[in-house]
Amino acid sequence: MLGVIQGIMNLGAVVMLPIVMTILGIIFRMKIGKSLKAGLMVGIGFSGLQLVITLLMTTVQPAVNYYKGMNSSRFTTVDVGWAAMGAASWAVPFAAPAILCVVGINVILILLKWVKVLNVDIWNFIHFLVPGTLTYALTGNFWIGLAVAVGLSVITLFVAQRIGPTWQEFYGLKGTTCTTFSFITFAYPWSWGINWLIDRIPKVRDIDLDMEKVGKRLGFFGDTAFIGLIVGVFLGVLTRQHWTNVLAMGMGVAAVLVLLPRMVSVMMEGLSIIGDGAHEFMKRRVGKDAELYIGMDVALALGDPTAITVSVILIPVAILYAFLIPNMSYFPVGILTVIVYMVPFCSLASKGNLFRTLVSSAAILFVVEIFTNLFAPEATAMMHATGVAVDGTVTDSFFGYNLANVIISGIHHLFG
């Protein structure tokens, strides 16, 4: 059973999304042709989204390589990266039943009218599985690990439902919400809290800087593409790249800022069709006021230019923290590929204010790196429990930005 589920997951979102969306369209009593077209548009949009994100990662890779070269003997803990942690969580005995329970309970809760979120973000179920695996590693109990994974999936539905209206209004993603557990339960509330503090600081609270206002004030120089060019060039110069790399990084970031919103719009063309079908279906079955949110990956919010701009700026900041945090034992290279997924919820809480997004993102990143460093023993224990061979102590930012991991590791650290 686990092999079958893993095989399906290995297809990836680009293949899975069109299949899932087409099936949903048919379930919602839409015509097969219309359902297939909607599924294809969602898949094409997400494929484009992934390609542009890959372009972003490729663009900033010279900077990442530059910082890798700064790694010294003082950093004795290995940053294995989120992909390794996620893959390891599939090796636990309860992985397959956990996925079946997550999907089944979601459907039951919708039928009982307790939630109105259908989580199709299947490839991000690792955000439940990793904390469940950690619990299993620390307790040795199959059932407790399973309960944690499934329980987190239920919590996700209620949190996603709560943020749904705000998510839709700010990003223009009608009929959707985000069900990526780590970011809706950590980055968003923490950033909201930081904004609450900023609102109580005279003069600082009056700083109102967003991409749209920058564009209006600076004309061409405030255009999204030009800002991307400047940010990319700045990163290249900061990391002492050859002038050809500097120009390439500038063009790459500019291209990302222009292309991401367009890829999201293609994806939304299909999602809107499915959303309308879901609304009509729910209206017939439950009542005219009934609605259904489609739970999606946080990647859907990457069309926000504020989030991308701040993400690139934070790359050198993440490295700087490695030298500022006391007793830092790992070099945070792995987190450089995660920043882009954390920042959208900082932008959401800051309502697109560039200044506030930068401040809240930088503050959260600092906390994430502290936790990632502090909970390296728990991360290592988790990897050993899955049978993955690791030498020495390892860690990953999953233990810094996943709230469940932080709580479980914190309890173990204090009382274990």
C-alpha positions in Angstrom: 0.0 0.0 0.0 2.8 2.4 0.9 4.5 1.7 -2.4 1.3 2.5 -4.3 0.9 5.8 -2.4 4.5 6.7 -2.8 4.3 6.0 -6.5 1.3 8.4 -6.8 3.1 11.1 -4.8 6.2 10.7 -6.9 4.2 11.8 -9.9 4.4 15.3 -8.5 2.0 18.1 -8.4 2.3 18.9 -12.1 0.8 15.5 -13.0 -1.3 15.0 -9.9 -3.1 18.4 -10.0 -4.8 17.9 -13.5 -5.9 14.4 -12.4 -7.3 15.5 -9.1 -9.0 18.6 -10.5 -10.5 16.7 -13.4 -11.9 14.1 -10.9 -13.2 16.9 -8.7 -15.0 18.5 -11.7 -16.7 15.2 -12.5 -17.7 14.7 -8.8 -19.2 18.3 -8.9 -21.3 17.2 -11.8 -19.5 19.3 -14.4 -19.2 18.0 -18.0 -16.2 15.8 -18.6 -14.8 18.1 -21.3 -15.1 21.2 -19.0 -13.6 19.3 -16.1 -10.6 18.1 -18.2 -10.0 21.6 -19.6 -10.0 23.0 -16.0 -7.7 20.3 -14.8 -5.3 20.9 -17.7 -5.2 24.7 -17.1 -4.5 24.2 -13.4 -1.7 21.7 -14.3 -0.3 24.0 -17.0 -0.3 26.9 -14.7 1.3 25.0 -11.9 3.9 23.6 -14.3 4.7 27.2 -15.4 4.9 28.2 -11.7 7.4 25.4 -11.0 9.5 26.4 -14.0 9.6 30.0 -12.9 10.5 29.0 -9.3 13.3 26.8 -10.8 14.4 29.8 -12.8 14.6 31.8 -9.5 16.6 29.1 -7.7 18.9 28.8 -10.7 19.3 32.5 -10.8 20.4 32.8 -7.1 22.5 29.6 -7.2 25.7 31.5 -7.7 25.0 33.4 -4.5 24.2 30.2 -2.7 27.5 28.7 -3.9 29.3 31.8 -2.7 27.9 31.4 0.8 28.6 27.6 0.7 32.2 28.5 0.3 32.1 30.4 3.6 31.3 27.2 5.5 34.0 26.6 8.1 34.9 24.0 10.6 32.9 25.6 13.3 29.7 24.4 11.7 29.6 20.7 12.7 25.9 20.0 12.1 24.9 19.1 8.6 21.9 20.9 7.0 20.3 18.0 5.1 17.5 20.0 3.5 13.7 19.7 3.6 13.5 17.2 0.8 15.6 14.7 2.7 13.4 15.2 5.8 10.2 14.8 3.9 11.4 11.7 2.0 12.5 10.1 5.3 9.1 10.6 6.9 7.6 8.2 4.3 9.7 5.4 5.8 7.7 5.2 9.0 5.2 2.3 9.4 2.1 4.5 9.7 2.8 6.6 6.6 0.2 4.9 4.3 -2.6 4.6 6.9 -2.0 8.3 7.9 -2.6 9.5 4.3 -5.8 7.4 4.0 -7.0 8.8 7.3 -6.2 12.4 6.4 -8.2 12.2 3.2 -11.1 10.2 4.7 -11.5 12.5 7.7 -11.4 15.6 5.4 -14.3 14.2 3.4 -16.3 13.3 6.5 -15.8 16.7 8.1 -17.1 18.3 4.9 -20.1 16.0 4.8 -20.8 16.9 8.5 -20.6 20.6 7.5 -17.9 21.2 10.1 -15.4 22.5 7.6 -15.6 23.8 4.1 -12.0 23.1 3.0 -11.1 20.3 0.6 -7.3 19.8 1.0 -5.9 18.7 -2.4 -2.4 19.7 -1.4 -1.5 16.0 -1.2 2.3 16.4 -1.9 2.6 18.6 1.2 1.2 16.0 3.6 4.8 15.7 4.6 4.1 18.8 6.8 2.0 16.4 9.0 4.1 13.3 8.5 7.4 14.9 9.7 6.0 15.9 13.1 4.3 12.5 13.3 7.6 10.8 12.5 9.4 12.9 15.1 6.9 11.9 17.7 7.3 8.2 16.7 11.1 8.6 17.0 11.0 10.1 20.4 8.3 7.9 21.9 8.6 4.7 19.9 4.8 4.5 19.8 3.2 3.8 16.4 -0.3 5.1 17.5 0.9 8.3 19.0 2.9 9.1 15.8 -0.2 8.4 13.7 -2.4 10.5 15.9 -0.1 13.5 15.7 0.0 13.3 11.9 -3.7 12.9 11.4 -4.5 15.5 14.2 -2.3 18.1 12.5 -4.2 17.6 9.2 -7.5 18.4 11.0 -6.0 21.5 12.6 -4.9 22.6 9.2 -8.4 22.4 7.8 -9.8 24.8 10.5 -6.8 27.2 10.2 -7.1 27.2 6.4 -10.8 27.9 6.7 -10.1 30.8 9.0 -7.6 32.5 6.7 -9.4 31.7 3.5 -11.3 35.0 3.1 -8.1 37.0 3.8 -6.1 34.8 1.4 -8.6 35.2 -1.4 -9.0 38.9 -1.0 -5.3 39.8 -0.9 -4.1 37.4 -3.6 -7.2 37.4 -5.7 -7.4 33.6 -5.5 -11.1 33.1 -5.6 -12.4 29.8 -4.1 -9.1 28.7 -2.7 -7.2 28.8 0.6 -3.7 27.6 1.6 -3.3 24.3 3.5 0.5 24.2 3.8 0.5 23.6 7.5 4.0 25.0 8.4 3.3 28.4 7.0 -0.3 29.0 7.9 0.3 28.1 11.6 3.8 29.7 12.0 4.7 32.4 9.5 1.3 34.1 9.3 0.5 34.4 13.1 4.0 35.4 14.0 4.0 38.0 11.2 0.6 39.2 12.4 2.0 39.6 15.9 5.0 41.6 14.6 2.7 43.9 12.6 0.7 44.3 15.9 3.9 45.5 17.5 4.8 47.8 14.6 1.3 49.4 14.9 2.3 50.5 18.4 5.6 52.2 17.5 5.1 55.9 16.6 6.4 57.0 13.1 7.5 53.5 12.3 3.8 52.4 12.0 3.3 55.2 9.4 5.8 53.8 7.0 3.7 52.8 4.1 5.7 51.2 1.3 4.4 48.7 -1.2 5.3 47.7 -4.7 2.3 49.6 -6.3 3.1 52.9 -4.5 6.8 52.5 -5.3 5.9 52.1 -9.0 3.7 55.2 -9.0 6.3 57.4 -7.3 9.3 56.2 -9.3 7.7 55.7 -12.7 9.7 53.3 -14.8 12.3 52.9 -12.0 9.5 51.6 -9.8 8.3 49.1 -12.3 8.3 45.5 -11.1 10.7 44.4 -13.8 13.2 47.2 -13.0 13.0 46.5 -9.2 13.8 42.8 -10.0 16.8 43.9 -12.0 18.2 46.0 -9.3 17.6 43.4 -6.6 19.3 40.7 -8.7 22.2 42.9 -9.5 22.6 43.9 -5.9 22.8 40.3 -4.8 25.3 39.5 -7.5 27.6 42.5 -6.5 27.2 41.6 -2.8 28.4 38.0 -3.5 31.3 39.2 -5.7 30.1 37.6 -8.9 31.7 38.0 -12.3 30.0 40.9 -14.1 28.3 38.4 -16.5 26.7 36.6 -13.5 25.7 39.9 -12.0 23.8 40.8 -15.2 22.3 37.3 -15.5 21.1 37.4 -11.9 19.5 40.8 -12.5 17.7 39.6 -15.6 16.7 36.3 -13.9 15.0 38.0 -10.9 13.3 40.6 -13.2 11.9 37.7 -15.3 10.6 35.9 -12.2 8.8 39.0 -10.9 7.1 39.5 -14.3 6.4 35.8 -15.1 5.1 34.5 -11.7 1.9 36.5 -11.6 1.1 35.4 -15.2 1.6 31.7 -14.4 -0.7 32.1 -11.4 -3.4 33.7 -13.6 -3.2 30.7 -16.0 -3.6 28.4 -13.0 -6.5 30.5 -11.7 -8.3 30.1 -15.0 -8.8 26.4 -14.3 -9.3 26.8 -10.6 -12.1 29.3 -11.1 -14.0 26.8 -13.2 -13.6 24.1 -10.5 -14.5 26.7 -7.8 -17.7 27.7 -9.6 -18.6 24.0 -10.1 -17.9 23.3 -6.4 -20.1 26.3 -5.4 -23.0 25.1 -7.5 -22.6 21.6 -6.3 -22.6 22.6 -2.6 -25.5 25.0 -3.2 -27.6 22.2 -4.6 -26.6 19.7 -1.8 -26.3 22.0 1.3 -27.9 25.4 0.6 -27.5 28.5 -1.5 -25.0 30.0 1.0 -22.7 27.0 1.1 -19.2 27.2 -0.3 -16.1 25.0 -0.6 -12.5 26.2 -0.4 -10.0 24.3 -2.4 -6.9 23.9 -0.2 -3.7 24.6 -2.2 0.1 24.8 -1.9 1.6 28.1 -0.7 3.3 28.3 -4.1 0.1 29.7 -5.4 0.9 33.0 -3.6 4.3 33.4 -5.2 2.9 35.8 -7.8 3.2 38.5 -5.2 6.1 40.8 -6.2 6.6 41.9 -2.6 7.2 38.4 -1.5 9.7 37.6 -4.2 11.6 40.8 -3.7 11.9 40.3 0.0 12.9 36.6 -0.5 15.9 37.6 -2.6 16.9 40.3 -0.1 16.8 37.8 2.8 19.3 35.4 1.2 22.4 37.3 2.6 20.5 38.0 5.8 20.0 34.3 6.4 23.8 33.7 6.1 24.5 36.7 8.3 22.5 35.2 11.1 24.7 32.1 11.1 27.5 34.3 12.4 25.3 36.3 14.9 23.4 33.5 16.6 25.3 32.3 19.7 26.5 28.6 19.5 25.4 28.2 15.9 26.5 24.8 14.8 25.0 24.6 11.3 25.4 26.6 8.2 21.9 27.6 6.9 22.3 26.9 3.2 19.2 24.6 3.0 16.9 27.3 4.2 17.7 29.5 1.3 15.4 27.4 -0.9 12.6 27.7 1.8 12.6 31.4 2.3 10.5 32.0 -0.8 7.7 29.9 0.7 7.7 31.6 4.1 7.6 35.2 3.0 4.2 35.2 1.2 2.4 34.9 4.6 4.5 37.7 6.0 3.4 39.8 3.0 -0.2 38.7 3.6 -0.1 39.8 7.3 1.6 43.0 6.3 -1.0 43.7 3.5 1.8 44.0 0.9 3.7 46.7 2.8 7.3 46.1 1.6 8.8 47.6 4.8 6.7 45.5 7.2 7.1 42.4 5.1 10.9 42.8 5.2 10.9 43.4 9.0 8.6 40.6 9.9 10.3 38.1 7.5 13.7 39.0 8.8 12.5 38.5 12.4 10.8 35.2 11.7 13.9 33.9 9.8 16.0 34.7 12.9 13.7 32.7 15.1 13.6 29.8 12.6 17.4 29.5 12.5 17.6 29.5 16.3 15.1 26.7 16.5 16.7 24.8 13.6 20.0 24.9 15.5 18.6 24.2 18.9 16.6 21.1 17.8 19.3 19.4 15.8 19.4 16.4 18.3 15.7 15.8 17.7 16.1 16.1 13.9 18.9 13.6 14.1 16.8 11.2 16.2 14.0 11.4 13.7 16.3 10.5 10.8 17.7 7.5 12.7 14.2 6.3 13.5 13.4 6.2 9.8 16.4 4.0 9.0 18.2 6.7 7.0 21.9 6.5 7.5 23.4 9.8 8.7 26.8 10.6 10.1 27.0 12.9 13.1 24.4 15.5 13.9 21.9 16.7 11.2 19.2 19.3 11.1 16.8 21.1 8.7 14.7 24.2 8.8 11.6 21.9 9.1 12.6 22.0 12.8 12.4 25.8 12.8 9.3 26.8 10.8 7.0 23.8 11.4 5.2 24.7 14.6 4.4 21.1 15.6 8.1 20.2 15.3 9.0 23.2 17.4 6.5 22.3 20.2 7.3 18.5 20.2 11.1 19.2 20.1 10.7 21.9 22.8 8.9 19.5 25.1 11.5 16.8 24.5 14.3 19.3 25.0 12.9 20.4 28.4 11.6 17.1 29.8 13.1 14.3 27.6 
